């Protein structure tokens, strides 16, 4: 989660909240939560506001 926070330039807490609110998809392997970089990229693109 810390690496995802670094990638998004946010805190780990924000990434954990995204997962808890199911705003991004993830894979759970036992007790570990894994995020794909493409999922993070899609989240960024979804929030992008185009210029006029």
C-alpha positions as CSV (number, residue, x, y, z in Angstrom):
1,X,0.0,0.0,0.0
2,X,2.9,2.4,0.7
3,X,4.2,1.9,-2.8
4,X,0.8,2.6,-4.3
5,X,0.6,5.8,-2.1
6,X,4.0,6.8,-3.4
7,X,2.9,6.2,-7.0
8,X,-0.3,8.3,-6.6
9,X,1.7,10.8,-4.5
10,X,-0.7,10.4,-1.6
11,X,-0.5,8.8,1.7
12,X,-1.0,5.1,2.4
13,X,-4.1,6.0,4.4
14,X,-5.8,7.3,1.2
15,X,-5.1,4.1,-0.7
16,X,-6.5,2.0,2.2
17,X,-9.6,4.2,2.1
18,X,-10.0,3.6,-1.7
19,X,-9.8,-0.1,-1.1
20,X,-12.2,0.0,1.8
21,X,-14.7,2.0,-0.1
22,X,-14.2,-0.3,-3.1
23,X,-13.4,2.6,-5.4
24,X,-10.5,0.7,-7.0
25,X,-10.2,-3.0,-7.7
26,X,-7.7,-5.1,-5.8
27,X,-6.6,-8.7,-5.3
28,X,-6.5,-10.2,-1.8
29,X,-3.9,-13.0,-1.3
30,X,-4.3,-14.2,2.2
31,X,-3.9,-11.2,4.4
32,X,-2.1,-9.2,1.7
33,X,-3.8,-6.7,-0.7
34,X,-2.3,-6.3,-4.1
35,X,-3.0,-3.5,-6.6
36,X,-2.1,-3.5,-10.3
37,X,-0.4,-0.4,-11.7
38,X,-2.9,-0.4,-14.5
39,X,-5.7,-0.1,-11.9
40,X,-4.0,2.9,-10.4
41,X,-3.5,4.4,-13.9
42,X,-7.2,4.0,-14.6
43,X,-8.1,5.7,-11.3
44,X,-5.9,8.7,-12.3
45,X,-7.4,8.8,-15.8
46,X,-10.9,8.7,-14.4
47,X,-10.2,11.8,-12.3
48,X,-8.6,13.7,-15.1
49,X,-10.4,16.8,-16.2
50,X,-9.8,17.8,-19.8
51,X,-8.7,21.3,-20.9
52,X,-11.1,23.5,-22.9
